[in-house]
Amino acid sequence: MDKVYIEGLTIQTTIGFYQWEKEIKQKLVIDLQMGWHTAAAAENDELAKTLDYAQISQEIETFANSNPVDLIETLAERIAEYLMISHSIPWLKLKIGKPGAVFNAATVGVEIERGSRS
Ligand SMILES: Nc1nc2c(c(=O)[nH]1)N=C([C@H](O)[C@@H](O)CO)CN2
């Protein structure tokens, strides 16, 4: 299967386990790979037949800001579920980094893979 991807999507959102984190916005960096058969869109040069990475980037930011949670694990799971259902995506790999979370690490985060590639 082919993929449509988004790399390094940077959003500012409320996320974190501790009380002080619920009162601020922090940076998350998101990488997303989505399984898709891209040939159908290429055949007649049609955006409607593929996954619109611009629209999906906006949806991720809106989703994160509308659904504040403690853990990036929870956010990853919920974004994955939302995208797979709303766009009929059969497989995706989603990585969320929280670069400001550990002062002496470049970044920390989670990566999940959901669905089937076949
Ligand atoms: N595996 C995780 N570990 C931690 C998370 C998380 O979301 N997943 N979150 C925190 C705090 O919110 C942290 O980012 C701030 O100190 C700690 N560990």
The ligand as a Gaussian input file, in Angstrom:
#p B3LYP/6-31G(d) Opt

LIG

0 1
 N        4.808000       7.966000      28.699000
 C        4.478000       9.205000      29.186000
 N        5.184000       9.681000      30.216000
 C        4.866000      10.903000      30.707000
 C        3.830000      11.668000      30.137000
 C        3.115000      11.128000      29.049000
 O        2.177000      11.730000      28.478000
 N        3.465000       9.895000      28.595000
 N        3.566000      12.915000      30.626000
 C        4.254000      13.431000      31.626000
 C        4.065000      14.823000      32.038000
 O        2.864000      15.366000      31.570000
 C        5.311000      15.546000      31.532000
 O        5.219000      15.761000      30.132000
 C        5.633000      16.819000      32.235000
 O        6.571000      16.627000      33.240000
 C        5.305000      12.674000      32.340000
 N        5.566000      11.393000      31.755000

